[in-house]
Amino acid sequence: MQLQSLGTLMAVPTLGMALYICWKTRFNREHFYPNLAVTFWLSANITWMMGEFFDYPFTIPALTLFAIGLVAIGMYFMRYRNEKNNV
């Protein structure tokens, strides 16, 4: 907990890179959904971390972002698992 400013500072490029990767893979759906899930999970972890650092109740928003990531990866598995089984 002594490195709050460093943790806060490093959240910006981490999330920025995840968003950049999602943007680059937006037309390749097979890569986009897992990258989107990772982006939401990183957002959830950053939200949780900020809540811990600054004593804000960010538990519900963090859990919501994590759940959205689960939906994104679930869509990936349902979509591409069905396509590969039908081949």
C-alpha positions in Angstrom: 0.0 0.0 0.0 3.0 2.3 0.0 3.2 2.6 -3.7 -0.3 3.9 -4.4 0.9 6.6 -6.8 3.0 4.1 -8.8 0.1 1.7 -9.0 -2.2 4.4 -10.1 0.3 5.6 -12.7 0.9 2.2 -14.1 -2.8 1.5 -14.5 -3.1 4.0 -17.3 -0.6 2.5 -19.8 -1.8 -1.0 -18.9 -5.4 -0.3 -19.7 -4.3 1.8 -22.7 -2.4 -1.1 -24.2 -5.3 -3.5 -23.7 -7.6 -1.0 -25.4 -5.1 -0.7 -28.3 -4.9 -4.5 -28.7 -8.7 -4.7 -28.8 -8.8 -1.9 -31.4 -6.2 -3.7 -33.6 -8.1 -7.0 -33.4 -11.6 -5.6 -33.8 -12.1 -7.1 -37.3 -10.8 -10.5 -36.3 -13.5 -11.8 -34.0 -11.6 -14.9 -33.1 -9.0 -12.7 -31.4 -11.2 -9.8 -30.4 -13.4 -11.6 -27.8 -10.6 -12.9 -25.7 -8.8 -9.5 -25.9 -12.1 -7.8 -24.9 -12.4 -10.1 -21.9 -8.9 -9.4 -20.8 -9.6 -5.6 -21.2 -12.6 -5.9 -18.9 -10.7 -8.0 -16.4 -7.9 -5.5 -16.3 -10.5 -2.8 -15.8 -12.0 -4.7 -13.0 -8.7 -5.2 -11.3 -7.8 -1.5 -11.7 -11.2 -0.5 -10.3 -10.7 -2.8 -7.3 -7.2 -1.5 -6.8 -8.4 2.1 -6.8 -11.1 1.2 -4.3 -8.5 -0.4 -2.0 -6.0 2.5 -2.4 -8.4 5.3 -1.7 -11.0 3.6 0.5 -13.9 3.8 -1.9 -16.6 1.1 -2.2 -15.8 0.0 -5.8 -16.6 -3.7 -5.2 -19.8 -3.7 -7.3 -18.4 -1.9 -10.3 -15.4 -4.2 -10.3 -17.5 -7.3 -10.1 -19.7 -5.9 -12.9 -16.6 -5.4 -15.1 -15.4 -8.9 -14.3 -18.8 -10.3 -15.2 -18.8 -8.5 -18.5 -15.4 -10.1 -19.2 -16.9 -13.5 -18.5 -19.7 -12.8 -20.9 -17.2 -11.8 -23.6 -15.2 -15.0 -23.2 -18.4 -17.0 -23.0 -19.5 -15.6 -26.3 -16.1 -16.5 -27.8 -16.3 -20.1 -26.6 -20.0 -20.6 -27.6 -19.4 -19.1 -31.0 -16.1 -20.7 -32.0 -16.7 -23.9 -30.2 -19.9 -24.4 -32.3 -18.1 -23.5 -35.5 -15.3 -25.9 -34.9 -17.6 -28.7 -34.0 -19.7 -28.2 -37.2 -16.6 -28.5 -39.4 
